[in-house]
Amino acid sequence: MFPTYRGKLEYVCLGCGKRYGIDELLYTCPSCGKVLLLEDVNRGQLKELGSGEYWRGVFDQRAATRETALRGIFRYYELLAPVMDPQDIVYLGEGHTPVVEGAKALQEHLGAHFMYKNDGQNPSASFKDRGMACAFSYLRYLVRSQGWKEILGICASTGDTSAAAAMYGAYVGDPIKTAVLLPQGKVTPQQLSQPLGNGAMVMEIPGVFDDCMKVVEYLAEHYRVALLNSKNSWRILGQESYACEVAQWFGWEVEKLCLFVPVGNAGNISAIMSGFLKMHELGIIKGLPRLFGVQSSHADPVWRYYSAPQEKRVYEPVAVRPSVAQAAMIGNPVSFPRVKTLAERYESVRPGAFQVVQVEEQAIMDATIQANRHGHIACTQGGECLAGLLAAREKGLVARDDLAILDSTAHSLKFSGFQDLYFRDAFPEAYEIKADHALANRPVAMLSEKEKASMPAEAFTHAVADAVAERLALHRL
């Protein structure tokens, strides 16, 4: 049965504290321009409905549901966006991605205990589907409740956001149309193919993600469009499901876990903190896990802020340099105010539980290759998390026996171009990456076309087989 509980959601400004209803599209505070969070002012009723044990039981029971609206991220309906009816909710198979034990040989080699949460196994092959499922469900709710005849969803993207927006937009269809802005030449061919294939209007502009974001923000301020980046508070709500899934996977016992999450535009790490805080408030979990944000030295404004002594912290955007962790190559994260607010709340519950580590591009790419050589499907952001774990280990922030959960935000196939550059040792100088030839892998030609043409078919088969056997040091029976 679909839940009967309905919340009362309001936008809350993180600057001036003003509140607004959800019957209009808002991304920043109309009064002061600061970013917003969504808050269910009725959430106290959830405590009256049941204890933490009760809610754990509800969510565990829903794991077996056939109710389409509850099969994805909305298994945790009451914690996310409990204002929608079943017909509003979009479900394309997002959420409940696997948690996979790190390959034994790799854990032993690196001296670290970790598991990957493979969010690249979402429908569009990235974690962005979590937030997009919630954002498009809200748009359906808004179109239905307001009687709108059309609405344009638009986003800036380095790849994953555009893929998710285009896919959900194509599925929902009228009256919602979808457009994406990409930084020209900064998106892999694999990622570009996704919004094109889903029929979105794709526009490229010179510059980097931050340039695209400024254009989209201007459009959202001056036209009735639905901004689909993480500035959209509904996106943050959907991405909170990651925290809920981690907690449920580990039997709601999370205090001993260390989570590593790429910072990027800071939406996902904000959402994960918010998700854990909600569960803790309701007694669903008894404590909070430790949470590590990870940033490349080529795009590290949040690390710079938190690496300074508390009394000297000043947030400043940075000019980004090329990074293999493309989704994290953002010099002015939109959601930094959310990070700051939620980190303060997080640390008030468990002091020292939120930290940010910095890693080099070389470490990111080496870690990505190592993970995938051991059977994982880590994107470069997943490699960034593994590199972050190793950096935290070196600094003594994580013990060898601590269990780390690494966020692989997308599928490795989206970044196969970077793998090819690594294997050919062909990265442009700006990336500051040289191949470790012990990790590089290239195809080996076993016979030439000329040799094939010079011998009968059977002789060619035997010659190739003998060459393969020699290459692999096989022993004849």
N, C-alpha and C positions, 0 to 999 in steps of 0.2 A: 504494500500500500504506500502511496506517495505521502510524505509527512504532512501532518495537519498544522504544524507550527508555522507561523509567519512572523518574521521579524519586522522591525522598522529601521531601515537603513538610512543613514544621513552621511553626507560629505562633511568631513571635519578638516578645517584648514590648519596646517601645521605651523603657520605663521601667526595669524591673529586669533585663531581659535573659533572663528565664526562657523556656523553650521548651515547646510543647505539641503533641500530635499532632492530626491533622485528622479524627479519627473522631468529633468532637462539634462542635456549633455554638459558636464563640467569637467575640466581637467586641471584648472588652477582656480584659486580663490578670486571671485569677482571683485573683492574689496582690496586685497593686498598682492595678489598675483602668485602667492606661494602654492606649493603642491598640496594635494588632498589625500586623505585616507577615508575609507568607508567604515562606518561603525554601526553596529546593530544596537540601538538604544534599548531594545527589549531583551538583550542577551541574558540579563539577570533571571529571566523566566526559565532559561534552560536549567539553571540550578534548582529551581522549584520543581521542574519536571522530573529530575532524577540526578543521582549522584554520578561521580566519575565512573564508577563501576557500571552503572546503568548505561551511560553513553558508550562505554567500551563495548558492552553487549550489543547495543543497537548497531554500531558500525561493523562489528564482527558478523552479525546476522546478515547485514546487507551484502556481505561478500558473496553470498549465494543468490542474490536477487536476479530475477529476470525482468525487472522493471527497468526499461531502457533509460529513463531519466536518472536512475540511481546507479547505473553500472559504471559510470566514469567518475570524474572528480566530484560529482554531486552525491556520491556515497556519503560525503560529509556535509550534506545539505545545510544543516542547522548552523554549521561553523562558517560557511562561505557566503552564500547570497540567498538567504531564505525568504525571498519575496516573490519568487517565480512560481508559475504553475507548470505542470508537466509539459504542456504544448510549447512553452517557451524554450525549454532546455534542448540544446544541440549536443548530440553525442555521436562522435565519429570513431570511438575506440580509444580515446585519450585516457591517460592516467594508468595507475597500477602497473608501472613499468618494473621490470625485474631488478632485484638486488642480487648481484653475482659476486661470489667469493673471489678474491684475487687469486690468480694462478699460483699454486704452491711454490713453483720454482722462482717466480718473480718476487713473491713475498720474501722468500729466503735470500734471494740475491740482493734485494734492496734493504733488508732488515726492517721491514714495516708490515704491519697487519692492516689490511684494507679490503674493502668491498666496493664495487662500482654499482651505482644506481644508473641503469642504462636508459636515460630519458630520450635517447635517440630512437627508442622503440615506440615512440608515440607516432600517430598516423602520418604526420608530415616530416617525421624523423628529427624532431627536436622538442624540447620542453615548452616551447612557445604555445603548443596546442593546449596546455592546461589553462593559460590565461585567455587564449582566444576562445575556447569553449565557453568560458564565463562571459567574456565581452560580447560575443555574438548572441548568447542567451539573453543578456540584458538588452541588447538592441531589439531582439524579437519582442521582449516584454515591453519595451518602450514604444515600438511601432504599434503594437496591439493596443496598449493602454492610451496612447496619444492620438491614434488614428492617422499616423503619418503615411503618406503615399509613396515616399521615397527617401532614402538616406544613403550617403556615400561614406563608406569606411575607407580610411586612408592611413598609411603608416610610412615612416622612414625605416630603412632596414639595411643591415649588412648581409642579409640572406634569410635567416631563420624566421624572423617576424613576417617578412613578405610571403614566405612559403605558407606559413600557418594562416595568415590573413586571407590569402588568395584561396586556399583550400576551403576554409569555413565559409567564406563569402560565396564561392561557387556552389557549395552544397545548399546553403540557405536560399540563395537567389533573391528574386524580387520580394520586397521593394529595396533590398540592400545591394548596392554595387560596391566594387572594391578597386582601389588604385594603390600603387606603391611607388615610393621614391627611393632610388638606390644611388650610392656613390659610384660614379662611372669608373669601371676598371677595378673596383675594390671588392667585387663579389665573385665567388668561384662559379665556373660554368655550371656545375652541378646545382648550385643554389639558385642561379638565375633561371634554370630550366623549370623550376617548380611554379613560380607565379605565372610564367608564360604559359605553361601547360594547363594551368587552372583558369586561364582566360582573363586574368586581371590586366588592367591598364598599367603597364610598367614604364616608368619614366626615369631616366638617368640624368644626374647632374654632376658637374665637376666638383671635386672636393672629397670630404670624408663624411662619415655618418653624422657628425655634429652639424654639418652644413644642411644635410637633408632634414634633420630634426627641426632646425630653425624654420625651414619652409613650411613643414607640416604644422608646427605650432602657430605660425602666422595664419595659416588656413583655418585652423580650429578656432582662432580668436575672431575671425572676420566672416566666416561662412558656417552654415549648418552642416558640418561634417563630423563623423565619428572618428576621432583620433584613436588609433589602435596600438600605439606604443605603450610602454609600461608607465607612461604618465597617466594613462587611463587606469583609474583605481580599480575597475572591475577586473582588469588583467591581473592585478596584484592578488585579488581575492582568489581567482582560479589557481594561481601558482602556490597558494598556501597549501593546496592538496599534497604537494611534495612532502611537507613536514608531517602531515597526517599519515601518509602512506609509510614513511620511515618508522614512525612511532608504532603503527599497527603491525608492520613486518616484524618488529622486535618485541612483540607482546606488550607494547605500551611502556617498556622499560628503556629509557633513552639516556639516563644520566651518565653512563660510561662511554657514550659514543662521542666521536669527534667528527663533525661534518665539514667538508671542504667544498666551497661553492665559488665559482668565478664571479667577480663583482660586475663587470660589464657596465650596463646602464643602471645597476644597483636595484632593479626591480625584483629579481628572483631572491636575492639574499634578504631583502626587506620582507618579502612574502613568507619566506621560511621562518624568519624570526617571529613574524606576526602569528603564523600558524601554531608554532610551539607555545607562544604566550597564551593564546586562546585556550589551548588544551590544558595548559597548566592552571589557568584561572578556573576552569571547570572541574579540576581534579582528575581529568582523563589521564594525564601523566603527572607523576609526583615531583619530578625535577626536570631541569633543562639540560640538553646536551651542550657540549662546547661547539662553537661555530667559528670557522675560519674563512674569511673572505680571501680570495687570491687575486692578485693583479700582476700583470707583466710590467717590467721596468719601462716598457714603451708606452704605457698608458696607466698611470698609477696615482691619480689624485687622492683616492680614498686611503691608500696605504700611506701616502705622505701626511695626510691629516692625522691618522691614528698613530703614526710612528713618532710624532712630536710629543713632548711632555704635555700633559692635559691642560696646564695653564697657558701654554703657548700655541695651542692648536688654532690654525686659521685655514679654512678651506679655500683652495684656489684651483681653478681648472688648469689643465696642462695641454700643451700641444702634443698630439700623439705622433708616434713613429710607426712604421709598418710592423704588423704583428701577425703571427700565424694564428693566434687566438682572435680571429676576426670579430666575433661577437662581443669580445671584451675590449676592442680597440676604440674606447670612448673616453675622451679627455674631460668631459663635463657631464657626469652621470645625472640624468634627470631626477632619479630617485634618491640622491644623496640626502636630502632633508629627511626622507623616510628612514634611511639607514641610521642617521644620527638620533632621531627620536626613538626608534625601536631598540637601538643598541643601548640607550640609556635605560629603557624599561627592562631589557633583557639582563643587563648588568645589575640592576637593582634586585633582581631575583637570585642571580648567581654571579657574583663579582668575578671578573676575569674571564667570563665565558665567551666573550666576543673579541676576536682579534683579526688583524689583516696581515698577510704576509706578501712579500714581493718576490718574484722569480724572474730569471732571465729568459730570453727567447730560446737560447740554446737548450736550457733545461726543459722548457715546454716541449720542444720538438723531440728531444731525446726520450723524454718520458712517454710521449705519444707513441713513438715507434716501439719502445720497449713493451708497452702495454699490449699493443696490437700483435707484436711478435709472440705474445703469450696467450693469444686467443681471445682478447677483448675486442670491443668495437668502439674504442674511445676516439672522440673528436679531439681537436686541438685544445678545446676548453677542458675536456677530460684529462688530457695530458697536463694542462696547467694545474689542475687539482692534484694530480700525482706529484708534480714538481713542487707544489705547495706543501704537500705532506712531507716530502723529503727535506724541504727548507725548514719546516717547523721542527722536524726531528733533529736537524743539525743545531738549531737554536735551543734545544732542550725543552720545547713547548709541548711536545708529544712524546710519550714513552714508547719503547719498542712494542710493548704488549697492548697499547691502546688500540681500539678498533676504530679505524677511520672509514667514513662513508664518503666516497668521491662522486661528485656530480658530473657525469658525462652528459653534457647538455644536448648533444646532437649525435647523429650516426657518423661513424668514421668515413663513410663513402662521400659525405658532403665535402670532405677535405682531402680527397685523394690526390688533388693537384699538389698540395704541400708535401705529401708523401713522395710523389714523383720527383719534386725538386730536391728533396733530401737524398733520395737514392742516387740521383745524378750529381749531387753536390753542386747544385746550380742556383742556390738562393741568391737573389740580388744582395749587394753589400749592405743595404740598409737594414736587412733583417738580422744581421750579426749571427748567422747560423752556418756552421760547417758540419758536414756529415761525419759521423763516427762510422768508419768503414766496416767495423764489426757489426753494425746494425743495418747497414745498407743492403739492399737485395735487388738484384737485376736478373732478367731472363738470360739463359745461356743457350746459344745456338748449337745444336748437336750435329748438324750437317748442313752444307750449303745447297742452294738450288742447283748449282752446277754439278755437284756430286750426285744429287738425286737424278738428274737427267742422264748421267753417264752410266747408270746401272739398272738392271731389271728390277721390277717392283719387289720381288721376294728378297733379292740381295740387299735392296735399300732398307727393307724392314729389319733384316738381320743386322745390317751395319748400324742402324740407329739404336737397336736394342743393345748391341755390344757397347756402343758409346755411352748409353744410359747406364748400363751395368758398371762400366769402368768409372763413370762419374760418381756413382753411388756406392762404389766398393762392394758390389754384390758378389756372392760366391756361387759359381755354377753348381747345379745339382749333380 
